[in-house]
Amino acid sequence: MNPALASRTHGDEQDVLSATLRQIRGSAASLADWSAQPLTKHGKQRVVRYDLRARGAPGSDVFSLQWVGKFYEDDRAARRVAAVLRQLAGGDGGAGERGVEVPRVLAYDASRRLLLLTYETGESVVSAIAHHRGPVVPAIGRALAALHGTPVTLDAITSPADVLADLRPRVVDLCARFPGHAGVLRSALTRLEHDAPAARAVPSFVHGDCGTANLLWRPGCLVVLDFDRCTRGDPAADLGYLLTQLRRVTVRKPGKLPELASVRSAILDEYRRWSSPDPGLGRRVAWYEQATLVSKIHVLAFDRTRHPEADARRQRQVEAIELLRCLANARDSDRSS
């Protein structure tokens, strides 16, 4: 454990919260009370929600605020995320004006590596698709087109070659864990290697972890959270990742969402409507869907940090096998086409 992180105290956090409050609300503002609630059980960073009660001036009425605090082990990672969020929030005609919102940066305390953000509320995007259907699905495509079209300065680049380099050892692991599916797994990797798209000549901003857990719905607006894995690359990667996560929902909870093909079509149609012409988008999205599917099967089979209980582990193994069947179906479909 990093010694600087281990020595953090309640007083440290209160000092940062008080200073940020004064910066936002004026020098007379004061913190009356606060509490912190954990927001995530996994991930590299400790993430909490701060519930604050504060006064704008001595003797004034108490008001409430909610902030998010992310504690980073790496100062550069924290500064990188803060810079990206500021760019996304600050562009004229950018993402915020086209149906997508992101957390705003309130402050960054470098000594504690604590990034303070606005706490964003909304309905789970899966629940919103299930309940509202009509407006939500196309709004997702429109919002992601806006996000990918926002100019963001970022050094990191992720290419299809990087994706394949990550997948190869995962396939080896999975073949050992599921020997009866080894042929399907090797065939999937061979297809991915053969069909890999070229690296983008001009990489776009990409979220990098565009799953359902990081998306919230407000009427007419998609809220996008957690930019820790953001990079530059092919926007199809985010679309493929999201569609694979929606596929997982249909495996776990049949009937909860509309038919996946219609959801896929609606998202991609709206994305194309709001982005520059890209004739090869559908093919690349399909490639990233398959790559993400293999990666997610590996996570289900081997990651025991999430839901380590025996029943939960068994359920994850069941889901992994169901997704392996999806891979097999894709192989059979390719053979018959």
Phi, psi and omega in degrees: 000140178294125184301324181296324179286324182294333185270005181297141182235167175302320180296324177302310182296318181298321178299316180293317180298316180296316181296319180293320178301315180295323179295322184275319188254357179108160187294339181276350182291146180219152180269119180275321183194158177200158174216162181232132179238130178299140179254333182228149176257347178229177183104165184283331185259145168284129181233129182228157170256127177263126172257114186249143168241126189218167175236142177283337179200159179304130178084354181279169181295152178278137174235163185248147176223154173231126178235164173247136175243127176243122179262123183254147172278334185245118180300321181295322179295318179296315180295324179298312180296317179300317180296319180296314181297322178294321178294318180295325182279338191259352186285137175290130181065023185274207189301318185298334181272000182234034169088020176224137178237151177228160177300146176265144177280125176266318181190159170227122177259105187293325183295330180253357183052046182249117176259121179260130183230162171293146176271119184260132180253161177164174179271143173310135183295329177295314178298320181295318177298318182294321187272319189255328177053281189318294187281339191285312188298309178295329178297328177297313179299317180296318181294318180292326175298320178295316181299313182291335181273357181279127178292121180227129176276120185204132183283323188296138175227134177241126183247167173303327177298323177295319179299314180295321179298326177287326185284326188303309178293332177294320179295321176301313178301314185292324177297324178288323181285322183236072185300331179291343180250010184300322180297318178297316182294315180294322178296319179298316179296319179299316179297318180296319179293319182291322187261008185303129178288160176290153175297145182293133177296322177235095183296144176262165171292134182228136181296314176091347179211050192275061178262173184295333180292340183255014180234132175237155181245129164241151182311117179079006188212138175256128177261126183248126184247166166058088181259024183297332183256014184298152185203186168244146183170220184264122177304334178301336179296316178295317180296316178296321179297312181297315181296326176292321177295322176294324175299318178300321178298318181293332177287316183286323186226076181304135178089351182290321182251160171301167181305132191299322181299322180289323177296314180301313182298317182294318179296312184290323178298315181289323177301314180297324182296330186251010180230171180294152179305135184210084186301330183268010186301311184301318180295319181289323176300316179299321178297314180291331174299314181293319179297317180293323179300314178298316181298318181291325176299319179297316179299314180298323184281330191238340183277110180256007178282337179260126178050067185285355181299149185301315181297319180294321179296319178297318180296323179293324176294320177299316180295321179301318181292322176298320179289328173299323177295325175298319176298316180297319179297321178296320178297314181295324178295319178297321182293327184274347183274000000 
